[in-house]
Amino acid sequence: MTRIMTLIVAAGVVVAAHGPRVTAATAEETQNVRPAFEHVHALAFDIGARTVWLGAHTGLFRSENGGMSWSEVRLPVGHNDPDVMAVTPHPRDAAVLYVATHEAGVLKTTDGGRTWSEVNSGLGGLDVHGLAIDPNAPDKLHALVRDKGEGVYRTTNGGQKWVRVDDGPGGETKVLTSVNLATGMGGIYLYAGTAEGLQRDPDCF
Amino acid sequence: MGGLPTGTVNGFAVDPSNANVMYVAMRDGIFRSTNGGGKWTLAASGPKNVAAITVNPKKPNEVYAATMDGSIVRSVDGGVHWTAMK
C-alpha cells in the first residue's frame, strides 16, 4: 500500500457539516432519544445485530433498538469525549469491540462496552483514523495512524502488540476495512476510503 | 471500477455474507457495488452528505447510514430505497 494502492476513484474534498453537540453526560451512559451527533465518523453493527455502534467527534454511542434511541458510552481516556474515528466489531464475538480515536489510540472491550482497555503497544502515534479487522483471523487487525508515527500498523494478537508494516494509502484516510476477497497471493484486500477516493491493496505487505 | 464520482470516501461497508457486495458513503450519496468495487450504482433515493454506513450481518439487505449532521437513515432492500429514522 506504500503509495501504490490501486486508485479506484480520484481526489476530492468534503467539508463536514456541523450538527448539534450531544449534551455532556454525568452518568456512564446518557439516553439521547433524538440522535444529534457532531461529525459522525463510523457506524457498525455487532455480529449479533443487537447493537448499532456510532463513533463521532463527540464520542461513542450505542443503540439497542435499531437506531431509534442512543446512549453515550464513556471511554476511560483522559478526554471527556474522545473523537471516535473508527468502530470495529469482532466478526464472531459480539462482546468484543475495538474503537480508534483521534487522541488516545485504540481501545478494546471484551464485555460489550462495560470496560475498556487501551491497546496501543507498538503504535507510533495515537491519532488512529482507520481500524480494520480480518474476518477470517479476528486477532489480526490493521490500524492507520496519522501524523506522529504515521503509517499502517498490524497486530496479530488482538492489539497486544502492533508493528508498522506500510506507509498507507495516499490521501487522508477516512475508513479502513478488511474485505474477504482473495488476492490470489494468500491474503485478502484492505480497502481504504480516502480523500482521493476508494483504494485497495493486498494485506500481505 | 466505474461509477463513483470524484471525491472523498467517508464511509465503507461490506455485506458479511457476500464480500462482493459493498457500499460507499460520500458527499454525493450512497453507492452500491455487487462486484467488489468494479462498478458502482448511486442510490437515487438516498441522502447526500453521507458520513458512515453499515450492513446488518443478520439481515444483509438492511443497511444503515449516518449523514454528516447526525441523521440516521435505513434501507431494507439493499440500499435501493432509504427512509429516515424518526
Interface residues (C-beta under 8 A of the other chain):
Chain A: T6 I8 V9 A10 A11 G12 V13 V14 A16 A17 H18 G19 P20 P35 A36 F37 E38 H39 V40 H41 A42 L43 A44 F45 I47 G48 A49 V52 L54 G55 A56 G66 G67 M68 P91 P135 E172 K174 V175 T177 V179 N180 L181 Y191 G193 T194 A195 G197 L198 R200
Chain B: M1 L4 P5 T6 G7 T8 V9 N10 G11 F12 A13 V14 P16 A19 N20 M22 V24 A25 M26 R27 G36 G37 N49 A51 A52 I53 T54 V55 N56 P57 K58 K59 Y64 A65 A66 T67 M68 D69 G70 S71 I72 R74 M85 K86
